[in-house]
Amino acid sequence: MRRAAKGLSALLLLTLLLTPVVLLGTRQGAQWLVTLAGRPMSINASDVRGTVWSGLEVAKLTSDTARGELLLEKLAVSLRLSCIVRSTICIQDLRLASASLSLQRVPRDA
């Protein structure tokens, strides 16, 4: 019984240690994080490449809301990972090939 509990504890600890490595160090982890971060703001990203550790490249990032549309193309971003410990995102490098923003006119109340 004790051996099984130790084995289960070791497996749980290994999972907890490897989860950040998978999220920050793999392309699939980066795609999942970008998708998760974009949901609250209706942001969609296509062709996410790289990792959070090495830098991310996104072919197209779009947001379409009732008030307008945003389109960013060929976005590349590098983050300072030490900021994550403080629950902060620090952008070390940001490159963008093109950006487009179109806003819908909101009628004034009479």
N, C-alpha and C positions, 0 to 999 in steps of 0.2 A: 504494500500500500504506500509506504513511504517513498519507494523508488518511483512509483507512478506519479506521485505528487511532485517529486523533484523534476522528473522528466517533463511534466506539464508546465511547471514553473519555468524551466529552461526554454521550452518552446515559446511560451508567452513572452519572455524577455527577448528572445531572438526576434520574434515578430515585431515587438515594439522598437527594437534597434534598427531593423531592416526597412521598416515602413518609410522613414524619411529618406533613406538612401534610394529606394525605388521611386518615390515621388520627385526627388530633386535630381536624381542621376540617370533617369531613363526617359526616352522619348515618349513612351506611353504615359508615364507619370506626369510629364510636362503637359501633354494633351489633356489629361484628366484635370489637372490644376487650372489650366486656362479655361476649359469648359465650365468648371465649377465656379471660378471667379467671375466669369462673364454672365452667368445666369441672372443675378439680381438686376442687372442693367440691360438685359436683352442684347448682349453682345455675342456675336458668333464669329469664330475664328476658323479659317480653313488653311490646311497645309502647315501645321505647326511642326517645326523642325528644331533639333537641338535639345538641350536639357536646361533646367534651371541653373545648374552648376556651370555649364559651358557657355550659356547664352541662348536665348530663344530667337527664332525667326518665324514670322507669321506672314504667309503670302497675302492674305486678305483678312481684315478685321472689320466687321460691319455691325452697326446698331441701328435698328429701325424702330422708332417709337411713334406715338401719336403726334409728337411735336416736331419730328424731323428725322433725318437720316445722316449717319456718319459712316464714312468709308476711309479706311487707312490701308494703304498697299505697301507691301515689302517693309514690314515693321521688324526691326531687330532691337533687342533689349538685353542688356547685361545687368544683373542685380548684384548688390553687395550682400552676400549671404549672412554676414555677421549681424545685420539688422533684423533678420528673421527672429533671432532670439528675443529681441525687444518688441516683437509683434509689429514691426515696421517694415515697409518696403522701401529700400533705398536703390534708386536707379543709378547705376554707374555709367552706362552708355546707352544712348537711344538714337536710332537712325530710322528714317522714314523716307520712302521714295515719293509718295504723294498722299495728300489728304483732301477730303471733300466733305463739306458740311452743308446740308440744305435744311432750312427750317421752314415750318409751316407758319403762316401768318395766323395769329390768334386775334379774332375780332374783339374790339373793345366793347365793353358794356355801355349802352346808351344812357 
